[in-house]
Amino acid sequence: MSILARVRPEILALEAYHPATWKPGLVRLHANENPWRPEGDGSAGGLNRYPEPQSADLARALAGLYGVDPACVLPTRGSDEGIDLLVRAFCAAGRDRVLISTPTFPMYGFAARVQGAGVVAVALTEPDFTLDVEGLCAAIDETVKLVFVCAPNNPTGGHPGRQRILQLAERIGERALVVVDEAYIEFCTTPSLANDAVGLGNLAVLRTLSKAYGLAGARCGAVIASPALIDLLRRLLPPYAITTQTIESVTACLQGEGIQRTAGQVEQLLTSRHTLAEALAGLGAITRVWPSEANFLLVHSHRSSDLLRLALDAGLLVRDVGTQPGLAGCLRVTVGLEEDNARLLAAWSQA
Ligand SMILES: *Cc1c(COP(=O)(O)O)cnc(C)c1O
């Protein structure tokens, strides 16, 4: 049996949509486009033309970045789209469910609810928010199709551990797909599971250019999985999902210097994370700062609403995550420029 047996049968039976033929050297009289470029169009491909359907250049660039074969990579509009695609492929409305470990990134539950799928939540084990492998395995039944593991976890900041995730995948077997969201893996000492996802049929990895790579506005991420699963997910995407600007800017950014610049920025943010964590822990109003393997810090305060207001008065936004299960009084702070971190510390030292 393969994990594809857990995909919705109507999706397995779906016939692929065939977009207009992609032959860049030939004159396009087959796609009903306007023959003139718009004013100020700086793109190479021309914004009057449809982009290459599911761009091979982009898939190759991302495959190179993540060290996997292009057949194992599906470029998406951010990893948010990867989450949505997986939920739509696997979960039938009113019947199937996703399994999440709370507190976590709210998009997993959101995508499930949009699809009309159910959400089963198993709490991360306090005080360190450890992944509860036993609890997750016990929660698996015929209706659970996807198990989302956020590694490092947003908003708690810790990585569940490679071995724990692989153990979870092994115990679940082909009953459900384990989806490891590695949005912050570049800030973390644990290596990516991308290569494991390519080899193991029941594991998929989500990556994004929005965080460490500084391309949140380009909307580009990737699903990494076995070629069979990637092929199936590709059929669900609209043919021209990714814009010409994104294809061109991302492939340019991922060549040579862009990668080096990112590595330097990650180094800088890790140093700032360390300094900021120590300084926050020293503030009277803050009761706890969790260790982080991401570019943010989770803090607890008995006066979190005062801290929110002080930050806002200083022109700074931090995220109130206090309504999430187990996170009453908690705030999430993104590590920013040194001067902005210093402004936050100055504002909060008045509390
Ligand atoms: C930010 C974030 C994402 C979303 O990334 P996009 O690629 O911008 O859609 C996905 N997962 C987690 C855990 C995140 O924090």
The ligand as an SDF file (V2000), in Angstrom:
LIG
                    3D

 15 15  0  0  0  0  0  0  0  0999 V2000
    5.2580   31.9570    8.3170 C   0  0  0  0  0  0  0  0  0  0  0  0
    4.8930   30.5240    8.3460 C   0  0  0  0  0  0  0  0  0  0  0  0
    4.4500   29.8600    7.1970 C   0  0  0  0  0  0  0  0  0  0  0  0
    3.9600   30.6200    6.0100 C   0  0  0  0  0  0  0  0  0  0  0  0
    4.8560   30.7660    5.0780 O   0  0  0  0  0  0  0  0  0  0  0  0
    4.5070   31.3330    3.6260 P   0  0  0  0  0  0  0  0  0  0  0  0
    5.4850   30.5520    2.8530 O   0  0  0  0  0  0  0  0  0  0  0  0
    4.7830   32.7770    3.6940 O   0  0  0  0  0  0  0  0  0  0  0  0
    3.0990   31.0130    3.2600 O   0  0  0  0  0  0  0  0  0  0  0  0
    4.2650   28.5060    7.2240 C   0  0  0  0  0  0  0  0  0  0  0  0
    4.4350   27.8230    8.3660 N   0  0  0  0  0  0  0  0  0  0  0  0
    4.8070   28.4240    9.5000 C   0  0  0  0  0  0  0  0  0  0  0  0
    4.9730   27.6260   10.7290 C   0  0  0  0  0  0  0  0  0  0  0  0
    5.0260   29.7880    9.5360 C   0  0  0  0  0  0  0  0  0  0  0  0
    5.3190   30.3960   10.6880 O   0  0  0  0  0  0  0  0  0  0  0  0
  1  2  1  0
  2  3  1  0
  2 14  2  0
  3  4  1  0
  3 10  2  0
  4  5  1  0
  5  6  1  0
  6  7  2  0
  6  8  1  0
  6  9  1  0
 10 11  1  0
 11 12  2  0
 12 13  1  0
 12 14  1  0
 14 15  1  0
M  END
$$$$
